Amino acid sequence: MKKPCLVIDVGNSVLHWGLSLDGQHICETGKLRHRQAKELVSSITTTLSQPPQVLVASVNPKPMPMFREGLEKYGNIECLELKAGSNWQPQVQVDHPGEVGVDRLINARAIKEDQPEGGIVVDHGTALTIDWVAAKGIYAGGVIVPGIMMSTKALAEKTSLIPLVDFAKPASVIGKNTAECIRSGLYFGLVGLVQHLVALIREQNNPHAPVIVTGGDAEFIVRECNFESTYCPLLTLQGMLKIGWDINFWSQ
């Protein structure tokens, strides 16, 4: 009987995980704070008939010691952390491959078969990244800007009178109070930024390039932007499943 496959994406703010029973389709997902990393595997394995194989990718090293500590109690769990260039060799066309976040490379792998001529991946998490994936899944670079929550916190922390506000779509682009002004700037400003960057990437690479949107704060981009896109909230986790087969990690 095939072992379950557990993929874990350790981001800058939270951990996203996905469970697959066949190595192809994710049947259960979850999100945890970094401080809960120690309990992650134990909370998932209680519902399984046998221990899973675990594949981890991290852009934040801080939670990893807690995760490994929680994993130590299960001596029979096979776990591998994806590290591009050592145990996984993605296709890249950039100046310094070692500087690229592993999640961005995984996203490129995720769309390789579905978008053989290339595509644009918009990933909106703590940071917003917009990446050009060339034909055959080659990661060819991209753009990094602060995400919504990072921008909101920066405004509150770096100014004396601007408060920290919750993110929501404002009723009008013209705010009538400070909170509305902030929401308008962040919301409509980010939409305009994404639209402009996508247009430039298409102009310089492929005018008909499809756009794939992912990330915890990304769904509003699909609704608001003036281009057609596909929303894939599990894109990174699905990419990890595919890589597990590429490197012969999953048991047959």
N, C-alpha and C positions, 0 to 999 in steps of 0.2 A: 504493500500500500504506500502510495506517495506521501511524503511528509508535507504538511502545510508550509507555505512560503510567507514569511513576514517581512515586509519592506518598511523601513523607517527613514523618514526625511527629517533630519535635525536642522531646523532653520534658525534664524537669528532670534526669533521671539518664542516659537513653539515647536513641538515635535508633531509631525503628521505620520500616521502609520496606516498601512493597508494589509489586509490578510487575504491570501489566495489559497484555495484548496487544490487547485489544479495547475498553478504556475502560469496561468493565462489570464484569468479574470479576477479582479478584486471584489470580494464578496462582503467585506466589512472594513470600515475605516474609523479613525478616531483622531482626536487632537488633544495633546496634553501640554501643560506648562513644563518648563525645563526642570523645575524642582520635583516633578513627578517622574523623572526619567528612571529612577531606581525601581519604581513599581511597575514600569511599563510591561515588561515581559511577563511578570507573574500575573498581572491582571488579565492578560490575553490567554495565557496557557491554561488557565483554569477551565476554559470551555472546550479545550481540544483533547482528543483522544490520544494524541502523541505530540511530543515537542516539535515546534516548527524549526525550519532553517531560517536564519535571520540575516538579512542584508541591510546594511546601514550606510547612509550617506550624510555627511555633516558639513555645514558651512560655519558651524560654531563649536569649537572644541570644549567649551566650558561644561556642558552637560554630559560629555562622554565618560568621565570617570564615574559619575553616578550611575550611568547606564551600565557600564561594565561591572560595577559593584553588584547591581541587581541581577546581572546575568550569571555571576559566579556561583550562585546557589544551584544552577542547572548545569551540571557537568556534562550532560549529553546533548547540549544545544550547540549546533554549529553556527558560528556567527562570523561574518566578514564585513569589514568596513571598506566601501568602495573608495579607492584613491586613484584618480586618473593619472596615468603615466607609470604606475607601479603594478597594480594588479588588474588594471583595466586600461586599455589604450584606445581612447576615442580619436576620431578623425577631426583635426583642427587646422585652421589657417589663420593663426594669430601670432603676434610677436613673442609673447611670453605665455605659453600654454599653462605653466604652473600657477599663474595668477588668476586663472578663470575659475569661478565658483563651480564646484562639482555639480550643483543642481542645474546650472545652465547647460552643461555638457550632457547631463542626463536628459534634459528636455529635448536637446537636439537628437539624441538617440531615439526618443519616444516617437518622433514624427517621421523617422527615416522611411518607413515603408508606406505610410499614408500620404506623404508629400515627397515623392521621389525627385521632383524638380525644385524642391526647396520651399521654405516658408518663413514667416516672421512669428516669433514667440514673444508674447507680452506676458510677463510674470510679475504680478503685483503683490508683493509681500511687504516686509519691513522696508526693503528697497524695491524700486520698480526697475526691472530690466527689460529691454527690448532687444532681441537678438535676431540676427540673420543666420538662418541655417541654409546653407547652399545645397545644391543637388547631392544626392546620395548621403544625406544626413551629416554633412561636414559643417562643424561649428566654425563660423567665419567672422565672429565678433559681434559687437552690439553697443548698447547705450545703458548707462546706469544713472538713475536720479533717485532722490529720496521718495519713499512712499508716503501715503496719506498720513499715517500715524506718526512717522518720523518727522514729517513737516509740521504737524500739529504740535508735537512736543517741543520742537526747536523754536517755534514762535513763542510758546509760553515760557520756555526757559531762558531765552535770549532777550526778552523784552520785559519792561517793568509793568506795563498795564494791559497787555494782551493775555486773556485767560486761556486755559486749556478747555477746548470744546469737543463734544462728541461729533463724529463724522455723520453727516446726513445731507441729503439733497436739499438745497435752499429753495424757497418758493420763487425767488427772483434773483437774477444776477446782481441786482442792486440791493445791497444789504441796508437795512434801516437801523441796525444796532451792531455792536462789535462782533458778537457771535455770528450773526448772519453774514457779515462781511468776510469773516474768516472762512466760513463754510463755502461761500460763493467762490472765493479765491482758490481754495483747495480743490473743490469739486469741479467747477468749470475750467479752472486753470489746468488741472491734470488731464481732463478730457481733451482740451486743446493741444496740450503738449504731446499726448499720445498720438492724436490725429496727425499732427505735423511731422513727428518723427517717423511714423509709419509711412507717410507720403514720401518723405525723403529717402527712406530705405528702399521703397519700391522704385523710385525714380533712378536710384543708383545701381539697382540689382535686377529686379524683375517687376515690371509694372502690374503684373497680375498675381503677385505672390499672395497666397492665402495667409490669413492671420489666425493664429491659435492663441487664445487667452487663457491664462491659468493664474493661480495664486489666491490666497485667502481673501484679499480685498478687491478682487478683479471683476466681479460680476457686473458692477455698475458700468464698467468700461464697455461691455458688450451692448448694454442698453443705450448708452449715450453717444458713442462714437459714430461717425458718419461713414464707416466702412463695414462691410460684412465680415463676421468673424465666427469662429467656433469656440465655445467655452468648454474647456476640458479641466475641471477642477482636480482631477486625479492624474494629470499628465506626468508629473515627476515620479509618482509611485508606479505608474504603468511603465515608464522608461526603465525604472529599476528592475521590474520583473523581466523585461526583455534582456537587460544586461546580464541578469542572473543566468539566462540561457546562453548568452554569448560567451561567457567565461566558464561555462560548464559547472556552475555552482549548484544549481538545483538538481536534486536527485531525480532520476527518470521514473 
